[in-house]
Amino acid sequence: MRITVAAVGRLRAGPERDLVDDYATRFDRTGRVLGLGPLSVAEVEPRKGRGPAAEAPLLRGAIPDGAAVVALDERGKVLTSPAFAGLLRDWRDQGRRDAVFLIGGADGLATDLRAEADFRLSFGQMVWPHMLARVMLAEQLYRAASILANSPYHRA
């Protein structure tokens, strides 16, 4: 199952990009034998100040037909790492070819785009900068693959 992170904004060179790239490489290496990956990032950048309504069609354009769609949203469901791994495993085992994780810009995702998602995922009730959300998501994807591979990375 291919994984795409569709995000508003460009991640410039720096520590956040380095971390995303590192976790993506780890995910690809671990996930390959599990039928997960590769992990790709689709960055969309609407004109400044247009907001979630202008961002939604650009994010929709990054969603392959039939993909499982996950909206990152502070009002979503908080999962444990093993439960997140189970979600990916279940979609893979159901024959989903793609899963897409949507990360909005400064004002979040458009209401209609959140409503269309198969799942709304929260990293807690706090609001995180979208660049850090990418890092946290990339790490959790790697952690999920590690859990499914029975790797010692996840120790809980």
Rosetta blueprint (number, residue, H / E / L):
1 M L
2 R E
3 I E
4 T E
5 V E
6 A E
7 A E
8 V E
9 G L
10 R L
11 L L
12 R L
13 A L
14 G L
15 P H
16 E H
17 R H
18 D H
19 L H
20 V H
21 D H
22 D H
23 Y H
24 A H
25 T H
26 R H
27 F H
28 D H
29 R H
30 T H
31 G H
32 R H
33 V H
34 L H
35 G L
36 L L
37 G L
38 P L
39 L E
40 S E
41 V E
42 A E
43 E E
44 V E
45 E L
46 P L
47 R L
48 K L
49 G L
50 R L
51 G L
52 P H
53 A H
54 A H
55 E H
56 A H
57 P H
58 L H
59 L H
60 R H
61 G L
62 A L
63 I L
64 P L
65 D L
66 G L
67 A L
68 A E
69 V E
70 V E
71 A E
72 L E
73 D E
74 E E
75 R E
76 G E
77 K E
78 V E
79 L L
80 T L
81 S H
82 P H
83 A H
84 F H
85 A H
86 G H
87 L H
88 L H
89 R H
90 D H
91 W H
92 R H
93 D H
94 Q L
95 G L
96 R L
97 R L
98 D E
99 A E
100 V E
101 F E
102 L E
103 I E
104 G L
105 G E
106 A L
107 D L
108 G E
109 L L
110 A L
111 T H
112 D H
113 L H
114 R H
115 A H
116 E H
117 A L
118 D L
119 F E
120 R E
121 L E
122 S E
123 F L
124 G L
125 Q L
126 M L
127 V L
128 W L
129 P L
130 H H
131 M H
132 L H
133 A H
134 R H
135 V H
136 M H
137 L H
138 A H
139 E H
140 Q H
141 L H
142 Y H
143 R H
144 A H
145 A H
146 S H
147 I H
148 L H
149 A L
150 N L
151 S L
152 P L
153 Y L
154 H L
155 R L
156 A L
